[in-house]
Amino acid sequence: MIRVAQVAPNIFPVPPEHHGGTERVIHDLSTALRNLSVEITLFAPSDSATDLPRIGDHPSLAALESRHGRVAPGVPAALDALQLEALRLRMDEFDIIHCHGDFSHAALLGARRRHSLTTIHWRVDELDRALFFAGFPDLPVAAISAAQEAGIPASNRAGIVHHGIARDRYGLQTQPGDHVAFVGRMTDQKRPDTAIRVARAAGLPIRLGGTIDVGNPDYFERHVRPLLGEDATYLGPVDDSRKADLLGSARALLFPIDWPEPFGLVMIEAMACGTPVIAWNRGSVPEIVEDGVTGFVVSSEAEAVEALGRIGRLDRAVIRRRFEARFTAERMAADYLAVYRRLLAA
């Protein structure tokens, strides 16, 4: 039996209550790996609500902010250091150490780097990542899309594993309503304002779910709130139950990203409901959305409006089947297990 440590970030509990795609993926991956007879130990915050074996005596950053308000800038680094100390004391207990953070674990791992795996759940084309890769050319890194892998040096590449989610979290809904949906952070990377303009131009109401980005709070007030009205409703953060209703009852999900999205979990959450996705041709989108099958890949607001006019031609049952074939947690776990075995064999 392979013994694997899954090391989560310390930002949200695992699994998250609302947003926190990384933490959601880690929990689904860990659960699916356990079902494949992998011995899993999860390093995650103390407020995590999971039945997985877990190590971590300290709460998440989100819990600390809820308790104390805005915390000092050094708190995230302190949480990371405490978690890595817990890992250091136990490293010999694992065959593979799978880290889902960005930097500090690489120095701790030392000679264990060859039997580790790092998944970066963010863009990799900026200076901090370039410095990281240059300093640790022997660190195996799994890309979450081919688009992301293009920014990872060849010496670090350990393969591509697309995200997956629990097969039964969302179910097929064959009778959508008249609205379209947007789910994501209220920020300039996700462009909820663009989604509102597209829906309005197509004559369709839109419902928006997601948190206001703490790193860019003015964006919602300046660019989104002025566009809200009877045909554009902001629902706030949505948990799994509310997200299932929002996505499943939508005619389509609008995904008007304005950055090189490394994956985009909400796209496969929509597909799990049978809901087609209209997404901008950036980052991973052409890998995730099968144009004309599970949605439409577009390059402008005008193209998105036109695509909404054709959305009824897509078969929601087929979209659900494509989700089941490509984006379940079981498939993700099998792919990661194959990577672990390659690393151990090498």
ZADRENLUM-696292 format. One record per residue: residue in one letter; x, y, z of N, C-alpha, C, O in turn. Coordinates in steps of 0.2 Angstrom, whole numbers, padded with zeros to 4 digits, always signed. Atoms other than C-alpha are relative to their C-alpha. Layout:
BEGIN
AXYZXYZXYZXYZ;...
end
This chain:
BEGIN
M+0004-0006+0000+0000+0000+0000+0004+0006+0000+0009+0007+0004;I-0004-0006+0001+0007+0017-0005-0003+0005+0006-0009+0006+0006;R+0002-0005-0006+0007+0030+0010+0001+0007-0003+0007+0008-0005;V-0001-0006+0003+0004+0047+0004-0003+0006+0005-0008+0005+0008;A+0002-0006-0004+0004+0064+0013-0003+0005-0005+0000+0007-0010;Q+0003-0006+0004-0008+0077+0005+0001+0006+0005-0003+0007+0010;V-0002-0006-0004-0002+0094+0011-0004+0006-0003-0002+0008-0008;A+0005-0005+0003-0016+0107+0009+0003+0007+0002+0007+0008+0007;P-0001-0007-0003-0014+0126+0010-0003+0001+0006-0008-0003+0008;N+0003-0001-0006-0019+0134+0026-0005+0006+0000-0007+0009+0005;I+0005-0006+0001-0031+0147+0019-0007-0001+0002-0010+0002+0005;F+0006+0002-0001-0047+0138+0020+0000-0007+0003+0005-0011+0002;P+0000+0007-0002-0053+0122+0029-0001-0005-0006-0002-0003-0012;V+0000+0006+0005-0053+0105+0019-0006-0005+0002-0005-0008+0007;P+0002-0004+0005-0066+0104+0012-0002+0007+0002-0004+0008+0007;P+0002-0006-0001-0071+0122+0010-0007+0001+0001-0011-0004-0001;E+0008-0001-0001-0088+0129+0016-0003+0003-0006-0008+0001-0008;H+0003-0004+0006-0090+0141+0001+0005-0001-0006+0006-0006-0009;H-0005+0001+0005-0076+0145-0011+0006-0003+0003+0007-0003+0009;G-0006+0003-0002-0059+0137-0011+0001-0006-0004+0000-0012-0002;G-0001+0005+0004-0057+0127-0026+0006-0005+0001+0005-0011+0000;T-0006+0005-0002-0040+0120-0021-0002-0005+0005+0000-0011+0005;E+0001+0004-0005-0046+0114-0005-0006-0006-0002-0006-0011+0001;R+0005+0004+0002-0061+0106-0013+0003-0006-0004+0001-0012-0003;V-0003+0005+0004-0050+0097-0026+0004-0005+0005+0004-0011+0004;I-0004+0004-0004-0038+0091-0012-0004-0005+0004-0003-0011+0004;H+0005+0005-0004-0053+0083-0002-0002-0005-0005-0002-0011-0003;D+0002+0005+0004-0060+0075-0017+0005-0005-0002+0004-0011-0003;L-0006+0004+0002-0043+0068-0023+0002-0005+0006+0002-0011+0005;S-0002+0005-0006-0039+0061-0005-0005-0005+0001-0003-0011+0002;T+0005+0005-0001-0056+0053-0004+0000-0006-0005+0000-0012-0004;A+0000+0004+0006-0055+0045-0021+0007-0005+0001+0006-0011-0001;L-0006+0004-0001-0037+0039-0017-0001-0005+0005+0002-0011+0004;R+0001+0005-0006-0042+0031-0001-0004-0006-0003-0003-0012-0001;N+0004+0006+0003-0055+0021-0011+0004-0004-0005+0002-0010-0007;L-0004+0004+0004-0041+0015-0022+0006-0003+0004+0011-0006+0002;S-0005+0003-0005-0032+0008-0006+0006+0003+0001+0011+0000+0002;V-0006-0004-0001-0020+0022-0005-0001+0002+0008-0006+0005+0009;E+0001-0002-0006-0016+0026+0013+0002+0008+0001+0007+0010-0001;I-0001-0008+0000-0019+0045+0015+0000+0003+0007-0003+0001+0011;T+0000-0004-0005-0014+0057+0028-0001+0007-0002+0003+0009-0006;L+0001-0007+0002-0021+0075+0026+0003+0005+0005+0002+0004+0011;F-0002-0006-0004-0011+0090+0033-0004+0006-0002-0004+0008-0008;A+0005-0005+0002-0024+0103+0034-0002+0003+0007-0001+0001+0012;P+0002-0004-0006-0031+0116+0046-0005-0004+0005-0008-0008+0003;S+0003+0003-0006-0039+0111+0063-0008+0001-0001-0012-0003+0002;D+0007-0001+0001-0056+0118+0057-0003-0004-0006-0009-0003-0008;S+0002+0004+0005-0057+0105+0043-0005-0005+0002-0004-0008+0007;A+0006+0005-0002-0073+0094+0043+0001-0006-0005-0002-0006-0010;T-0001+0005+0004-0067+0078+0036+0001-0007+0004+0003-0006+0010;D-0001+0007-0003-0066+0059+0040+0006-0003-0002+0008-0009+0000;L-0007+0003+0001-0049+0057+0033+0005+0001+0006+0004+0006+0009;P-0005-0001-0006-0034+0055+0045+0003+0007-0002+0005+0008-0007;R-0002-0007+0002-0029+0073+0047+0005+0002+0006+0005+0000+0012;I-0005-0003-0004-0014+0082+0055+0000+0007+0000+0000+0010-0006;G+0000-0007+0000-0014+0100+0060-0004+0003+0006-0010+0002+0007;D+0003-0002-0006-0017+0109+0076-0002+0007+0000-0004+0010+0005;H+0001-0007+0000-0020+0127+0070-0005+0001-0005-0006-0002-0010;P+0005-0002+0004-0035+0135+0062+0002+0003-0007+0008+0005-0008;S-0002-0003+0006-0036+0141+0044+0000+0007+0001-0002+0010+0005;L+0000-0007+0001-0033+0159+0039-0007+0003+0000-0008+0008+0004;A+0007-0003+0001-0051+0161+0035-0003+0000+0007-0007+0004+0009;A+0003+0000-0007-0056+0155+0053+0003+0005+0004-0001+0008+0009;L-0003-0005-0004-0043+0167+0061-0003+0007-0002-0004+0011+0003;E+0003-0006+0002-0050+0181+0051-0007+0001+0002-0009+0007+0004;S+0007+0000-0003-0068+0177+0056+0000+0001+0007-0004+0005+0009;R+0000-0001-0007-0063+0177+0074+0003+0006+0002+0001+0009+0007;H-0004-0006-0003-0051+0192+0075+0000+0006-0005+0002+0011-0004;G+0000-0005+0005-0055+0202+0059+0007-0001-0004+0010-0006-0004;R-0006+0000+0004-0041+0207+0048+0007-0002+0004+0008+0001+0009;V-0005+0002-0004-0025+0198+0054+0007+0003-0003+0007+0006-0009;A-0007-0002+0003-0006+0203+0052+0002-0003-0006+0001-0009-0007;P-0002+0003+0006+0002+0200+0036+0005-0006+0001+0005-0010-0004;G-0004+0006-0002+0014+0188+0044-0003-0006+0002+0000-0012+0002;V+0004+0006-0002+0000+0176+0049+0000-0006-0005+0002-0011-0002;P-0001+0005+0005+0000+0166+0033+0006-0004+0000+0007-0010+0000;A-0006+0003+0000+0018+0163+0034+0001-0004+0006+0004-0010+0006;A+0000+0003-0006+0017+0158+0052-0004-0007+0000-0001-0012+0002;L+0004+0006+0001+0003+0145+0048+0004-0005-0004+0004-0011-0003;D-0004+0004+0004+0014+0138+0034+0006-0003+0004+0007-0009+0003;A-0006+0003-0003+0029+0136+0045-0002-0005+0005+0001-0010+0006;L+0003+0005-0005+0019+0127+0059-0002-0006-0004-0001-0012-0001;Q+0002+0006+0003+0012+0115+0046+0006-0004-0003+0006-0010-0002;L-0006+0004+0003+0029+0111+0038+0004-0003+0006+0007-0008+0005;E-0003+0003-0005+0036+0108+0055-0003-0007+0002+0000-0012+0004;A+0004+0006-0001+0022+0095+0058+0002-0005-0005+0003-0011-0004;L-0002+0005+0006+0027+0087+0041+0007-0002+0001+0008-0008+0000;R-0008+0002-0001+0046+0087+0045+0000-0005+0005+0004-0010+0004;L-0001+0005-0006+0043+0077+0061-0003-0007-0003-0001-0012+0001;R+0003+0006+0003+0034+0064+0050+0002-0002-0007-0001-0007-0009;M-0002+0001+0007+0042+0064+0033+0001-0008-0001-0001-0010-0007;D-0002+0007+0001+0048+0046+0035-0006-0005+0000-0005-0011-0002;E+0006+0005+0000+0031+0039+0037-0004+0000-0007-0009-0004-0007;F+0004-0001+0006+0026+0043+0019+0005-0003-0006+0011-0001-0006;D-0004+0001+0006+0031+0036+0002+0000+0006-0005+0005+0007-0008;I+0001-0006+0004+0025+0051-0007-0003+0006+0004-0008+0005+0008;I+0002-0006-0003+0023+0069-0001-0003+0004-0005+0001+0007-0009;H+0003-0004+0006+0010+0078-0012-0002+0007+0003-0007+0007+0007;C+0002-0007-0003+0010+0097-0008-0004+0004-0005-0003+0004-0011;H+0005-0004+0004-0003+0109-0015+0002+0007+0001-0003+0012+0000;G-0002-0007-0001+0006+0125-0010+0005+0002-0005+0006-0001-0010;D-0004-0003+0006+0018+0136-0020+0008-0001+0001+0011-0002-0003;F-0008-0001-0001+0036+0137-0012+0003-0003+0006+0007-0008+0004;S-0005+0001-0006+0042+0134+0006+0001-0008+0001+0006-0009+0003;H-0001+0007-0001+0040+0115+0006+0006-0003-0004+0008-0008-0002;A-0006+0003+0004+0053+0112-0008+0006+0000+0004+0010-0005+0003;A-0006+0000-0004+0067+0117+0004+0000-0005+0005+0005-0008+0007;L+0000+0004-0005+0061+0107+0018+0001-0008-0003+0004-0012+0001;L+0000+0007+0002+0059+0091+0007+0007-0003-0001+0009-0008+0000;G-0007+0002+0001+0078+0091+0003+0000-0006-0005-0002-0006-0011;A-0001+0006+0004+0083+0073-0004-0007-0003-0001-0007-0008-0006;R+0007+0003+0002+0064+0068-0003-0003+0003-0006-0009+0001-0007;R+0003-0004+0005+0060+0080-0017-0002-0005-0006-0007-0005-0009;R+0001+0005+0006+0062+0065-0030-0006-0004+0002-0009-0007-0003;H+0006+0004-0001+0048+0056-0021-0006+0005+0003-0009+0003+0008;S+0005-0005-0002+0037+0071-0019-0004+0002-0007-0001+0001-0012;L+0004-0002+0005+0024+0079-0030-0003+0007+0002-0005+0008+0007;T+0003-0007-0001+0019+0098-0031-0005+0001-0005-0004+0001-0011;T+0005-0003+0005+0003+0104-0039-0001+0007+0002-0003+0009+0008;I+0001-0008-0001+0002+0123-0041-0007+0001-0003-0008+0000-0009;H+0007-0001+0002-0017+0128-0042+0000+0008-0002-0006+0011-0001;W+0000-0007+0002-0012+0145-0049+0004+0001-0007+0006-0004-0009;R-0004-0001+0006-0004+0153-0064+0007-0001+0001+0009+0000+0007;V-0007+0001-0001+0014+0149-0067+0005+0004-0004+0011+0003-0005;D-0004-0004+0005+0020+0162-0079+0002+0007+0003+0004+0012-0001;E-0003-0007-0003+0025+0176-0066+0007-0001+0003+0009-0007+0004;L-0007+0000-0002+0042+0180-0059+0001-0005+0006+0006-0008+0007;D-0001+0004-0006+0039+0171-0042+0001-0007-0002+0005-0011+0001;R+0000+0007+0002+0036+0155-0050+0006-0002-0004+0010-0007-0004;A-0006+0001+0004+0051+0157-0062+0006-0001+0005+0010-0005+0003;L-0005+0000-0005+0062+0160-0047+0000-0007+0003+0005-0010+0005;F+0001+0006-0003+0055+0145-0039+0002-0006-0004+0006-0011-0001;F-0002+0005+0004+0057+0133-0053+0008+0000-0001+0011-0005-0002;A-0007+0000+0001+0075+0139-0056+0004-0002+0006+0009-0005+0005;G-0004+0002-0006+0080+0136-0038-0001-0008+0002+0003-0011+0005;F+0001+0007-0001+0072+0118-0038-0002-0004-0006-0007-0006-0007;P+0001+0003+0007+0074+0110-0055-0001-0007+0001-0004-0011-0004;D+0001+0007-0001+0073+0093-0047-0007-0002+0004-0008-0007+0006;L+0007+0001-0004+0055+0096-0039-0005-0002-0005-0006+0001-0010;P+0005+0002+0005+0042+0086-0049-0006+0004+0001-0009+0004+0007;V+0006-0005+0000+0027+0097-0053-0005-0003-0005-0004-0004-0011;A+0006+0002+0004+0010+0090-0059-0004+0006-0003-0006+0010+0001;A+0005-0006+0003+0001+0103-0071-0007-0002+0000-0009-0008+0000;I+0007+0002+0000-0017+0104-0070-0004+0001-0007-0010+0000-0008;S+0002+0000+0007-0019+0108-0089+0006+0001-0004+0012+0002-0002;A-0005-0001+0005-0008+0108-0104+0002+0008+0000+0008+0009-0001;A-0001-0007+0000-0010+0127-0104+0005+0002+0006+0010+0006+0005;Q-0004-0002-0005-0002+0128-0087+0007-0003-0001+0012+0000+0001;E-0007+0004+0001+0012+0115-0091+0004+0004-0005+0011+0003-0004;A-0004-0003+0005+0018+0126-0105+0005+0005+0004+0010+0007+0001;G-0004-0005-0004+0025+0138-0091+0004-0003+0005+0007+0000+0009;I-0004+0004-0005+0033+0124-0081+0006-0003-0004+0006-0006-0009;P-0006+0002+0004+0051+0120-0086+0000-0008-0001-0003-0011+0003;A+0000+0007+0002+0054+0103-0094+0003-0005+0006+0000-0010+0007;S-0003+0004-0005+0065+0097-0079-0005-0001+0006-0004-0006+0010;N+0005+0001-0005+0050+0099-0067-0006-0004-0002-0010-0006+0003;R+0007+0002+0002+0036+0092-0077+0000-0008+0002+0004-0012+0000;A+0001+0007-0002+0029+0076-0070-0007-0003-0003-0009-0008-0001;G+0006+0002+0004+0013+0075-0081-0005+0005+0001-0005+0010+0005;I+0006-0004+0000-0004+0083-0083-0006-0004+0003-0007-0009+0001;V+0006+0003-0003-0019+0079-0072-0005+0005+0001-0005+0010+0005;H+0006-0005+0000-0035+0088-0075-0004-0001+0007-0004-0007+0009;H+0004+0001-0006-0045+0091-0060-0006-0004-0001-0009-0005-0006;G+0006+0004+0000-0060+0080-0055-0004+0002+0006-0001+0005+0011;I+0005-0001-0006-0075+0082-0043-0004-0007+0002-0004-0011-0003;A+0004+0006-0001-0085+0069-0034-0006-0001-0004-0010+0004-0006;R+0005+0001+0005-0097+0061-0046-0007+0001+0002-0011+0004-0002;D+0007-0001-0002-0112+0062-0036-0002+0007+0004-0007+0008+0007;R+0001-0006-0003-0110+0080-0029-0006+0004-0004-0010+0007+0000;Y+0005-0003+0004-0121+0087-0043-0003-0005-0005+0000-0010-0007;G+0004+0005+0004-0134+0078-0053-0003+0004-0006-0004+0010-0007;L+0003-0003+0006-0141+0081-0071-0007+0003+0001-0011+0000+0005;Q+0007-0003+0000-0155+0093-0072-0002+0002-0007+0002+0006-0011;T+0002+0000+0007-0164+0092-0089-0005+0006-0001-0006+0007-0007;Q+0004-0005+0002-0176+0106-0087+0002+0007+0003+0000+0009+0009;P-0003-0007-0003-0167+0123-0084-0005+0005-0001-0010+0005-0004;G+0004-0006+0000-0175+0139-0081+0002+0005-0006+0006+0003-0010;D-0002-0005+0005-0173+0155-0091+0006+0004+0001+0009+0007-0003;H-0006-0005-0002-0158+0163-0082+0006-0004-0002+0007-0010-0004;V-0007+0002+0000-0139+0161-0085+0003+0001+0006+0001+0005+0011;A-0003+0000-0007-0127+0159-0071+0007+0002-0001+0010+0001-0006;F-0007-0001-0001-0110+0166-0066+0002-0002+0007-0002+0000+0012;V-0003+0002-0007-0100+0158-0051+0007+0001+0000+0011-0001-0004;G-0007-0002-0001-0084+0165-0046+0002+0006+0004-0003+0009+0007;R-0002-0006-0004-0074+0178-0036-0002+0006-0004-0002+0006-0010;M+0002-0006+0003-0080+0195-0040+0006+0005-0001+0008+0009+0004;T-0006-0003+0001-0064+0201-0047+0001+0001-0008-0002-0002-0012;D-0001-0001+0007-0056+0207-0064+0002-0006-0003+0002-0006-0009;Q-0002+0006+0003-0049+0190-0067-0006-0004-0003-0006-0007-0008;K+0006+0004+0002-0066+0182-0068-0006+0004-0004-0010+0001-0007;R+0004-0004+0004-0076+0197-0075-0007-0001+0000-0011-0002-0005;P+0008+0000+0000-0094+0196-0068-0003+0006-0003-0009+0005-0006;D+0003-0006+0004-0097+0213-0076-0001-0002-0007-0006+0000-0010;T+0001+0003+0007-0094+0205-0093-0006-0004+0000-0010-0004-0005;A+0005+0005+0000-0106+0191-0089-0007+0004+0000-0011+0002-0003;I+0007-0004-0001-0120+0204-0084-0001+0003-0007-0007+0003-0009;R+0001-0003+0006-0117+0213-0100-0003-0005-0006-0007-0003-0010;V+0002+0005+0005-0118+0198-0111-0007-0003+0001-0011-0003-0004;A+0007+0002-0002-0134+0191-0102-0005+0005-0002-0010+0004-0005;R+0004-0005+0002-0142+0208-0104-0001+0001-0008-0007+0002-0010;A+0000+0000+0007-0138+0209-0122-0004-0005-0004-0007-0005-0009;A+0003+0006+0003-0145+0192-0125-0008+0000+0002-0011-0005+0001;G+0007+0000-0002-0161+0197-0116-0002-0005+0005-0007-0007+0006;L+0000+0006-0005-0158+0184-0102+0001+0003+0007+0006+0007+0008;P-0002-0002-0007-0158+0187-0083+0006-0004+0002+0007-0010+0000;I-0006+0003-0002-0142+0182-0074+0000+0000+0008-0002+0005+0011;R-0001+0000-0007-0139+0176-0056+0007-0002+0001+0010-0006-0002;L-0007+0000-0002-0122+0178-0049+0002-0002+0007-0001+0000+0012;G-0002+0003-0006-0114+0168-0035+0007+0000+0001+0011-0001-0004;G-0007+0000-0001-0097+0170-0027+0002+0006+0005-0002+0010+0007;T-0002-0005-0005-0087+0180-0014+0003+0006-0003+0006+0006-0009;I-0003-0007+0002-0081+0198-0016+0008-0001+0002+0010-0003+0008;D-0007+0001-0001-0062+0196-0018+0003+0005+0005+0003+0011+0004;V-0003-0005-0006-0053+0202-0002+0006+0003-0003+0008+0009+0000;G-0006-0003+0003-0038+0206-0013-0002+0006-0005+0003+0010-0006;N+0002-0005+0005-0048+0218-0024-0007+0002+0001-0012+0001-0003;P+0007-0001-0002-0064+0223-0015-0003+0006-0003-0009+0006-0004;D+0003-0006+0003-0066+0239-0024-0003-0002-0007-0008+0002-0010;Y+0003+0001+0006-0070+0230-0040-0007-0002+0000-0011+0001-0005;F+0007+0001+0000-0087+0224-0035-0004+0006+0001-0009+0007-0003;E+0004-0006-0001-0092+0241-0029+0000+0004-0006-0005+0008-0008;R+0000-0005+0006-0086+0250-0045-0002-0003-0006-0005+0001-0010;H+0001+0003+0007-0089+0238-0059-0006-0005+0000-0009-0006-0005;V+0005+0005+0000-0102+0225-0053-0007+0003+0003-0012+0003+0000;R+0006-0002-0003-0114+0233-0041-0004+0005-0004-0011+0005-0004;P+0004-0004+0004-0119+0247-0053-0004-0003-0006-0009+0000-0008;L+0004+0004+0006-0125+0234-0066-0005-0004+0003-0009-0007-0001;L+0005+0005-0002-0136+0224-0054-0007+0004+0000-0008+0010-0001;G+0007-0003+0001-0155+0226-0056-0005-0006+0000-0003-0012+0003;E+0004+0006+0000-0170+0215-0058+0002-0006-0004+0000-0011-0003;D-0002+0006+0005-0162+0205-0072+0007-0002+0002+0010-0006-0002;A-0007+0002-0002-0145+0204-0063+0000+0000+0007+0001+0005+0011;T+0001+0001-0008-0146+0197-0045+0007-0003+0002+0009-0008+0000;Y-0006+0003-0004-0130+0194-0034-0003-0004+0006-0006-0001+0010;L+0002+0004-0006-0133+0180-0022+0005-0001+0006+0003-0004+0011;G-0005+0001-0005-0117+0181-0012+0003-0007-0001+0003-0010-0006;P-0004+0006+0000-0106+0166-0008-0005-0006+0000-0011-0005+0003;V+0004+0006+0001-0114+0149-0013+0003-0006+0003+0009-0008+0000;D-0003+0007-0002-0111+0132-0004-0002-0005-0006-0005-0003-0011;D+0002+0005+0005-0113+0116-0013-0007-0001-0002-0009-0002-0008;S+0008+0000+0001-0132+0115-0011-0002+0005-0005-0006+0004-0010;R+0003-0006+0004-0135+0132-0018+0003+0000-0007+0000+0003-0011;K-0003+0000+0006-0122+0130-0031-0003-0005-0005-0004-0004-0011;A+0004+0005+0004-0131+0114-0037-0006+0003-0003-0008+0002-0009;D+0006-0003+0003-0147+0124-0039+0001+0005-0005-0002+0005-0010;L-0002-0006+0005-0139+0139-0047+0002-0002-0007+0000+0000-0012;L-0002+0003+0006-0130+0129-0060-0005-0004-0003-0006-0004-0010;G+0004+0005+0003-0142+0115-0063-0006+0004-0003-0009+0001-0008;S+0006-0003+0003-0157+0127-0066+0002+0006-0005-0003+0009-0008;A-0002-0005+0004-0147+0139-0077+0000-0003-0008+0002-0009-0009;R+0000+0002+0007-0148+0139-0096+0007-0001-0002+0009-0005-0007;A-0007+0001+0002-0129+0141-0097+0004+0003+0006+0001+0007+0009;L-0005-0004-0005-0114+0146-0086+0004+0004-0005+0007+0002-0010;L-0004-0004+0003-0105+0161-0092+0007+0000+0004+0007+0001+0010;F-0007+0001-0003-0086+0160-0089+0005+0005-0004+0009+0003-0008;P-0003-0005+0004-0079+0177-0096+0007+0002+0003+0008+0008+0004;I-0007-0001-0003-0061+0175-0089+0004+0005-0004+0004+0006-0010;D-0005-0005+0003-0048+0189-0092+0007-0001+0003+0010+0003+0005;W-0006+0002-0002-0033+0179-0087+0002-0007-0002-0003-0010-0004;P-0001+0007+0002-0024+0163-0091-0002-0005+0005+0003-0008+0008;E+0003+0004-0005-0035+0152-0081+0004-0007+0000+0004-0010-0006;P-0003+0007+0000-0025+0136-0076-0005-0006+0000-0003-0011-0003;F+0005+0005+0001-0041+0126-0075-0007+0002+0000-0010+0003-0005;G+0007-0003+0000-0058+0133-0069-0005-0005+0002-0008-0008-0002;L+0004+0005-0002-0067+0121-0058-0007+0001-0001-0011-0004-0002;V+0007-0001+0001-0084+0129-0060-0002-0003-0007-0008-0004-0008;M+0002+0003+0006-0084+0123-0078-0002-0007+0000-0007-0009-0003;I+0002+0007+0000-0084+0105-0074-0006-0001+0005-0010-0006+0005;E+0005+0001-0005-0096+0108-0059-0007+0001-0004-0012-0002-0003;A+0005-0001+0004-0108+0115-0072-0002-0006-0005-0008-0008-0005;M+0000+0005+0004-0105+0101-0084-0003-0006+0004-0007-0010+0001;A+0002+0005-0004-0109+0089-0070-0008+0000+0001-0012-0005+0002;C+0007-0001+0000-0127+0097-0069-0003-0001-0007-0009+0000-0008;G+0002+0000+0007-0128+0095-0088-0001+0007-0003-0004+0008-0009;T+0001-0007+0002-0127+0114-0090+0006+0002-0005+0012+0001-0003;P-0005-0002+0004-0117+0120-0105+0004+0006+0002+0001+0010+0006;V-0004-0005-0002-0103+0132-0103+0002+0005-0006+0004+0002-0011;I-0003-0005+0005-0099+0148-0113+0006+0003+0003+0005+0007+0008;A-0006-0002-0003-0081+0152-0110+0005+0003-0005+0005+0002-0010;W-0005-0004+0004-0068+0164-0116+0006-0004-0002+0009-0008+0003;N-0005+0004+0002-0054+0156-0126+0007+0003+0003+0011+0006+0000;R-0006-0002-0003-0040+0159-0113+0002-0006+0005-0002-0010+0007;G-0002+0005-0004-0029+0147-0103-0002-0007-0001-0002-0009-0007;S+0002+0007+0000-0036+0130-0100-0007-0001-0004-0008-0007-0006;V+0007+0001+0003-0053+0133-0108-0001-0005-0006-0005-0009-0006;P+0001+0005+0006-0051+0124-0125+0001-0007+0002-0001-0011-0002;E-0001+0007-0003-0045+0109-0115-0006-0003+0003-0008-0009+0003;I+0005+0003-0004-0060+0108-0104-0007+0000-0003-0011-0004-0003;V+0007+0000+0004-0075+0114-0115+0001-0003-0007+0006-0001-0011;E+0000+0003+0007-0078+0103-0130-0005+0004-0004-0011+0004-0004;D+0004-0005+0003-0084+0117-0142-0006-0004-0004-0004-0009-0008;G+0005+0003+0004-0101+0112-0149-0003-0006+0003-0008-0009+0001;V+0002+0006-0003-0103+0098-0137-0002+0001+0008-0008+0000+0010;T+0002-0002-0007-0102+0104-0119+0000+0007+0001-0001+0010+0007;G+0001-0007+0000-0103+0122-0123+0003+0003-0006+0004+0000-0011;F-0003-0003+0006-0095+0135-0134+0006+0004+0003+0006+0007+0008;V-0006-0004-0001-0078+0143-0134+0000+0006-0004-0001+0006-0010;V+0001-0007+0003-0079+0162-0138+0006+0004+0001+0010+0003+0006;S-0006-0005-0001-0067+0177-0140-0003+0007+0001+0002+0011+0002;S+0003-0007-0001-0079+0192-0137-0007-0001+0003-0010-0006+0003;E+0007-0001-0003-0095+0198-0129-0005-0002-0006-0010-0005-0005;A+0004+0001+0005-0103+0198-0146-0001-0008-0002-0006-0010-0003;E+0000+0008+0001-0098+0179-0149-0004-0003+0005-0008-0008+0004;A+0004+0003-0006-0105+0175-0132-0007+0001-0001-0011-0004+0001;V+0008-0001+0001-0122+0183-0136-0002-0005-0005-0008-0007-0004;E+0002+0005+0005-0123+0173-0152+0000-0007+0002-0004-0010+0000;A+0000+0007-0003-0118+0157-0143-0006-0001+0004-0009-0007+0004;L+0006+0001-0004-0132+0160-0131-0006-0002-0004-0011-0005-0002;G+0006+0001+0004-0144+0160-0145+0000-0007-0003-0005-0010-0005;R+0000+0007+0002-0138+0142-0150+0000-0005+0006+0001-0011+0004;I-0001+0004-0006-0137+0135-0132-0005-0006+0000-0003-0011+0003;G+0005+0006+0000-0153+0125-0134+0001-0006-0004-0002-0011-0004;R-0002+0006+0004-0145+0114-0147+0004-0005+0003+0005-0011+0001;L-0004+0005-0003-0134+0106-0135-0004-0005+0005-0009-0002+0008;D+0003+0005-0004-0139+0090-0126+0002-0001+0007+0008-0002+0008;R-0003+0000-0007-0138+0091-0107+0002-0007+0002+0006-0007+0006;A-0002+0007-0002-0138+0072-0105+0007-0001-0003+0011-0005+0001;V-0006+0001+0003-0123+0072-0117+0006+0003+0004+0011+0001+0006;I-0005-0004-0004-0114+0085-0107+0001-0003+0007+0007-0004+0009;R-0001+0004-0006-0117+0075-0091+0005-0006-0001+0009-0007+0003;R-0004+0006+0001-0109+0060-0099+0007+0002-0001+0011-0002+0000;R-0007-0002+0001-0094+0069-0105+0003+0002+0007+0009+0001+0008;F-0002-0001-0007-0092+0075-0087+0002-0006+0003+0008-0007+0006;E-0001+0007-0003-0093+0057-0081+0006-0003-0003+0010-0007+0000;A-0006+0003+0004-0080+0052-0094+0007+0003+0001+0012+0000+0001;R-0007-0004+0000-0067+0066-0091+0001+0003+0007+0007+0004+0008;F-0001-0005-0006-0069+0075-0074-0002-0002+0006-0004+0002+0011;T+0001+0002-0006-0073+0064-0060+0006-0001+0005+0011-0001+0002;A-0005+0001-0005-0063+0062-0044+0004-0007-0001+0010-0007+0000;E-0003+0006+0001-0060+0044-0048+0005+0000-0005+0010-0003-0005;R-0005-0001+0005-0052+0048-0064+0006+0004+0002+0012+0002+0000;M-0006-0004-0003-0041+0061-0056+0004-0004+0005+0010-0003+0004;A-0004+0004-0005-0036+0049-0042+0004-0005-0004+0010-0006-0002;A-0004+0005+0004-0031+0036-0055+0006+0003-0003+0011+0000-0004;D-0005-0003+0003-0021+0048-0064+0006+0002+0004+0012+0001+0003;Y-0006-0001-0005-0011+0054-0049+0003-0006+0003+0009-0006+0004;L-0003+0006-0002-0009+0037-0043+0006-0003-0005+0011-0006-0003;A-0005+0002+0006+0000+0033-0060+0006+0004+0001+0012+0002+0000;V-0006-0004-0001+0011+0048-0057+0004-0002+0006+0010-0002+0006;Y-0003+0002-0006+0015+0042-0039+0005-0006-0002+0010-0006+0001;R-0003+0006+0002+0020+0025-0046+0006+0001-0004+0011-0002-0003;R-0005-0002+0004+0031+0033-0059+0006+0003+0004+0012+0001+0003;L-0005-0003-0004+0040+0043-0046+0004-0005+0004+0010-0005+0005;L-0003+0005-0005+0043+0028-0034+0004-0005-0005+0010-0007-0002;A-0004+0005+0004+0049+0017-0049+0007+0004-0002+0012+0000-0003;A-0006-0004+0002+0062+0031-0054+0005+0000+0006+0010+0003+0005;
end
